[in-house]
Amino acid sequence: MTEAVQTSLPFTPRVFSGIQPSGGLTLGNYLGALKRFADTQDSGTQSLYCMVDLHAITVWQDPAKLRHATRELCAGFIASGLDPQKSILFNQSQVSEHTQLAWIFNCVARTGWMQRMTQFKDKAGKNAQNASLGLFAYPALMAADILIYHATHVPVGEDQKQHLELTRDIATKFNHDYGVDFFPITEPVIEGAATRVMSLRDGSKKMSKSDPSDASRINMTDDADTIAKKIRKAKTDPEALPSEAKGLEDRPEARNLVNIYAALADMSVDDVLREAGGKQFSAFKPMLSELAVEKLAPISTEMARLMQDTAEIDAILAKGAADARVIAAPILKKTYEIVGMVGA
């Protein structure tokens, strides 16, 4: 190995997370990500939130729909309470350092690591040989998304934990291979009652924008009547709500609705059940509908307003990209020096 550039940096606390603009936002996106981002933006920790449009094209996207979805996602961030003056909001493709660092990480990561990624197996299915190379390698780009900012913490859903573990593996191997302490070993942040919101039609499946049934999810663009109707028709069981959380075991639909209520109300599940224990769903669903409409209808209204002026959204994304590059560019330059690139 050639002589390494010795580097040891104190890692400033920094939060990064991203969401794919590959379809409409759902209640799962809001409770699992957007609400939590907004709740923590005043913590004093610098935060960057990204519309990961490069990840979206690992499967084919209609270009016009992708542009719309990217802007709508930005509108969703802002309508959910994220302030572009407090957090950096940008779309991934405007910051070229992401892909530049991803190539370095493609050369650090091992093929076997990628083959173990369960999301690749799920998305590629039995037709893995026809999947795009981008779909196979995108965990290396995800690692670059995080580490190009030396992010120390990443809010993630349970389904993304494996990818964050890969990010940690890549950082560890890079540091070891080049004899440096350059990239932080990023910590996942998984918390809250509804970090994994489930389908309203099947409590064993995650709420997803790709589900063919629109009744399975609450979209962030749904109006008040639609929200109430979907909750009223949500699948439940015939039993009354228990008085404590352990009574929700083996009752996935009941647990899901209670989790949603708890997350919307900023309460613990036990606190919800202290209030609602013993109630039938005929009584609990109206409570949940009223709360959901109160919290979500103003967001959908604000998203619609923001989408009437996409030039404003584009300006916010452009400024965010410029701010992000201020952090990313020197980290990439130092990475190139460590690796041995001439002229870095």
Disulfide bonds with the S-S distance in Angstrom:
none
